[in-house]
Amino acid sequence: MNTTFKTLSIAAALAASLGLAGCAANAGSGNSMPMDHGSAGAMSSTMPGTGSTPSAGADHNQADVMFAQMMIPHHSQAVELSDIILAKADIPADVTALATKIKAAQAPEIKQMTGWLTGWNAPTMMSDHSGHGMEGMVDDDGINTLKSASGAEAARLFLQLMIGHHEGAIDMAQQEIGAGKFPDAVKLGHDIIDAQQAEITRMKQLLAAL
């Protein structure tokens, strides 16, 4: 693949966050918001309504906060890449179907994670953007190249960019599973791994057919 990615490791950032976990608000009932696409009844106690915010005292730690703060812009870029390819003509139907699926899955997750951060009285964006990289993020050159491409070239580039993007999200989700405390955030990490690994397999199949 000849595209450029910003692939800075988040392992150190999340490891450092564990040292701050004791400072996170972790008192309360442990009530949580239901997942947008998780299995019903996964949690014994949930907040009613899609998009509800968790209790300000919901049991969570700094790793959960960082996961949501980093995954929101990561998901937002996936939606952006999908919008770019969906606006083009002469894109194979299987590729546009995949882009539509990615957008439909990740937009609600952005809303969900934003709700968590609001309930935790945490900013929805990290205050220090320079010290923490998000794996798989596409740089400006990659975005501009995709915007200017057309037809099969655009489809191929989209798939290449999105494979790397998904791989970065999977790495971030694995960090959350290992370090996080908030049950719904950990579950979302598992859901991201399952869904995006399947999509990576599909995208590799589509690339081979182009």
Buried (B, 14 or more C-beta within 10 A) or exposed (E): EEBBBBBBEBBEBBEBBEEEBEEBBBEEEBBBBBBBEBEEEEBEEBBEEEEBBBBEBBBBBBBBBBBBBBBBBBBEBBBBBBEBBBEBEEBBEBBBEBBEBBBEBBBBBBEBBBBBBBBBEBEBEBEEEEEBBBBBBBEEEBBEBBEEBEEEEBBBBBBBBBBBBBBBBBBBBBBBBBBBBBBBBBBBBBBBBEBBBEBBEBBEEBBEEE
